[in-house]
Amino acid sequence: LFINGGRIGQLAFFLGMVIYLIHKHKSLKVFIISIISLFFVFLLAYNFSPVFKNRVNLAFNDIKLMKNNNFGSSWGQRMAANIATYKIFINNPKYALFGFKAGDAKKVFFEEGKKVAPNEISFLSNYIHLHNQYLQLWVDGSIFALVLLLIYFVL
């Protein structure tokens, strides 16, 4: 997991382990020892895997850029798409309820985004997909499509 460049997989591993530990071990002592162990696993991965170290450093650099409203990085573009979608939904609740329609989603996203989120949209000129399946489903289908998917996962 720490040899490849998938940051989300590593984050999912960490969060999954924390959630598992919370539910499995009710003891605070076991939980703290487990969290410290996880910390050392990530520390060892950072020190011995050049790919992991590079990806972590890139992530911190992307975060610094986003703090200055520069969304030109990999994470920045994803965040710009999330922020633009949020602003579109807040500005026009009709889109939050009914989505942009599957065939027109990209067109509507950019048209509305230029009105309410011009800074974020300017970084997404060659963006094809929102890179967030839940948000993409909401934008394409509607809040109802997203809720149906979430109900499917729960049941």
C-alpha positions in Angstrom: 0.0 0.0 0.0 2.9 2.4 0.7 4.8 1.5 -2.4 2.2 2.7 -4.9 1.2 6.3 -5.1 -2.5 6.1 -4.0 -2.9 8.6 -1.2 -6.6 7.9 -0.8 -5.9 4.2 -0.2 -3.5 5.1 2.5 -5.9 7.5 4.1 -8.7 4.9 3.9 -6.4 2.3 5.5 -5.6 4.7 8.4 -9.3 5.8 8.9 -10.5 2.2 8.5 -8.1 1.0 11.2 -9.1 3.8 13.6 -12.8 3.0 13.1 -12.1 -0.7 13.5 -10.2 -0.1 16.7 -12.9 2.1 18.2 -15.5 -0.6 17.6 -13.4 -3.6 18.4 -11.5 -2.5 21.5 -13.4 -0.5 24.1 -10.2 -0.2 26.2 -8.6 3.2 26.0 -5.2 1.6 26.6 -5.5 -0.7 23.6 -6.8 2.2 21.5 -3.9 4.4 22.3 -1.3 1.7 21.7 -2.9 0.9 18.4 -2.9 4.6 17.3 0.8 4.9 18.3 1.5 1.7 16.3 -0.3 3.1 13.2 1.7 6.3 13.6 4.9 4.4 13.5 3.8 2.4 10.5 3.2 5.7 8.6 6.5 7.1 9.9 8.4 4.0 8.7 6.7 4.2 5.3 7.6 7.9 5.1 11.3 7.2 5.8 11.7 4.0 3.7 9.4 4.5 0.7 10.5 7.2 -1.6 7.2 7.1 -3.5 5.2 7.5 -0.2 7.5 10.3 1.0 7.1 12.1 -2.4 3.3 11.8 -2.4 3.0 13.1 1.2 5.3 16.0 0.4 3.2 16.8 -2.7 0.0 16.6 -0.7 1.4 19.2 1.8 2.5 21.4 -1.1 -1.0 21.1 -2.7 -2.6 22.2 0.6 -0.3 25.2 0.9 -1.3 26.2 -2.7 -5.0 25.9 -1.9 -4.6 28.1 1.2 -3.6 30.9 -1.3 -6.6 30.1 -3.6 -4.3 28.4 -6.1 -6.2 25.3 -7.2 -3.8 24.3 -10.0 -2.6 21.1 -8.4 -4.1 17.6 -8.3 -5.8 18.0 -5.0 -6.5 21.6 -5.8 -8.6 20.8 -8.8 -10.6 18.3 -6.9 -11.2 20.8 -4.1 -12.1 23.5 -6.7 -14.7 21.2 -8.2 -16.1 20.5 -4.7 -16.2 24.2 -3.9 -17.7 25.2 -7.2 -20.4 22.5 -6.9 -21.2 23.7 -3.3 -21.5 27.3 -4.5 -23.8 26.3 -7.4 -26.0 24.3 -5.1 -26.2 27.1 -2.5 -26.9 29.7 -5.2 -29.5 27.6 -7.0 -31.2 25.0 -4.7 -33.0 23.6 -7.8 -29.8 22.0 -8.9 -29.1 20.7 -5.4 -32.5 18.9 -5.5 -32.7 17.8 -9.1 -29.1 17.8 -10.3 -27.9 19.1 -13.6 -29.4 16.3 -15.7 -27.0 13.5 -16.9 -26.6 14.7 -20.4 -26.1 18.4 -19.6 -24.2 18.0 -16.3 -20.8 19.2 -17.6 -22.2 22.1 -19.6 -24.4 23.3 -16.7 -21.6 22.9 -14.2 -19.3 25.2 -16.2 -22.0 27.7 -17.1 -23.2 28.1 -13.5 -19.8 27.8 -12.1 -18.5 30.8 -14.1 -21.3 32.9 -12.5 -20.9 31.9 -8.9 -17.4 30.4 -8.6 -15.2 32.0 -11.3 -11.9 31.5 -9.4 -12.5 27.8 -8.9 -13.8 27.2 -12.4 -10.8 28.9 -14.0 -8.6 26.0 -12.7 -11.0 23.4 -14.3 -10.8 24.2 -18.0 -9.7 20.7 -19.0 -11.5 18.9 -16.2 -13.6 15.9 -17.4 -14.9 14.4 -14.2 -15.5 15.7 -10.7 -13.3 12.9 -9.2 -15.8 12.3 -6.5 -18.3 9.6 -7.3 -20.9 10.7 -4.8 -20.8 14.3 -5.9 -20.9 13.2 -9.6 -23.9 11.1 -8.9 -25.6 14.0 -7.2 -24.8 16.4 -10.0 -25.8 13.9 -12.8 -28.9 12.4 -11.1 -30.2 14.4 -8.1 -30.1 14.2 -4.4 -32.5 11.4 -4.7 -30.1 9.3 -6.8 -27.4 9.9 -4.1 -29.8 8.9 -1.3 -30.8 5.7 -3.1 -27.1 4.8 -3.4 -26.4 5.5 0.2 -29.5 3.4 1.2 -28.2 0.6 -0.9 -24.9 0.7 1.0 -26.6 0.7 4.4 -29.0 -2.1 3.7 
